[in-house]
Amino acid sequence: NAGVMQNPRHLVRRRGQEARLRCSPMKGHSHVYWYRQLPEEGLKFMVYLQKENIIDESGMPKERFSAEFPKEGPSILRIQQVVRGDSAAYFCASSPKDPGLGRNEQFFGPGTRLTVL
Amino acid sequence: TQLLEQSPQFLSIQEGENLTVYCNSSSVFSSLQWYRQEPGEGPVLLVTVVTGGEVKKLKRLTFQFGDARKDSSLHITAAQPGDTGLYLCAGDLAGAGNNRKLIWGLGTSLAVNP
């Protein structure tokens, strides 16, 4: 059973281009979370999605960033018109639909490292 | 603002030493998790503590959840270079409604020198 998969692992974009980051959750998981991490820093929550629904996007910048988790296929984090400050590692995590009581555990992918030139 | 404070932020020790990492909050959590992240990889779940006062052991790692479920500690005995990494704690507020977002600490970066 594969874990959380993210692709690409590394993505290089020039300023003004679009970046698309993909995340396939673990089998049976219907909750997806996106995080951003800068070197030597902790995780910054961006967005939490369930299938076809955005539950919490309080950590998403208001402009240029969007996320979706369609009924079929992976979750996508889209960054339009990238700027150098978007360079970071972006991690996706998933959790099952019905965790045990008090066990809201998240399982992470290997991340996508975005470099904006 | 719901915060989870981790301390220390950085820790560099020699192989064989003991250490403790702390995770504190004014909020009560239904559960708290500890993760370890190695360079270039995603965080990996180490343990989940649920009950106030609970103690869990994972080889040389001992995790404790405070009686009031507001704080937690991670103690490593006889640290090894393989313990090097970023240790993150995350709390579940089990908020009302459908939101299962975790509250994350900023992490403790541990370096164990041979």
Chai-1 contact restraints between the chains, C-beta under 6 A:
chainA,res_idxA,chainB,res_idxB,connection_type,confidence,min_distance_angstrom,max_distance_angstrom,comment,restraint_id
A,G42,B,L106,contact,1.0,0.0,6.0,A-B,restraint_1
A,G42,B,G107,contact,1.0,0.0,6.0,A-B,restraint_2
A,L43,B,W104,contact,1.0,0.0,6.0,A-B,restraint_3
A,Y48,B,K101,contact,1.0,0.0,6.0,A-B,restraint_4
A,I55,B,N98,contact,1.0,0.0,6.0,A-B,restraint_5
A,I55,B,N99,contact,1.0,0.0,6.0,A-B,restraint_6
A,D56,B,N99,contact,1.0,0.0,6.0,A-B,restraint_7
A,D56,B,K101,contact,1.0,0.0,6.0,A-B,restraint_8
A,F91,B,G42,contact,1.0,0.0,6.0,A-B,restraint_9
A,G102,B,S30,contact,1.0,0.0,6.0,A-B,restraint_10
A,G102,B,S31,contact,1.0,0.0,6.0,A-B,restraint_11
A,G102,B,V50,contact,1.0,0.0,6.0,A-B,restraint_12
A,R103,B,T48,contact,1.0,0.0,6.0,A-B,restraint_13
A,N104,B,D92,contact,1.0,0.0,6.0,A-B,restraint_14
A,N104,B,R100,contact,1.0,0.0,6.0,A-B,restraint_15
A,E105,B,L45,contact,1.0,0.0,6.0,A-B,restraint_16
A,E105,B,T48,contact,1.0,0.0,6.0,A-B,restraint_17
A,F108,B,G42,contact,1.0,0.0,6.0,A-B,restraint_18
A,F108,B,P43,contact,1.0,0.0,6.0,A-B,restraint_19
A,G109,B,G42,contact,1.0,0.0,6.0,A-B,restraint_20
A,P110,B,E41,contact,1.0,0.0,6.0,A-B,restraint_21
A,P110,B,G42,contact,1.0,0.0,6.0,A-B,restraint_22
A,G111,B,G42,contact,1.0,0.0,6.0,A-B,restraint_23
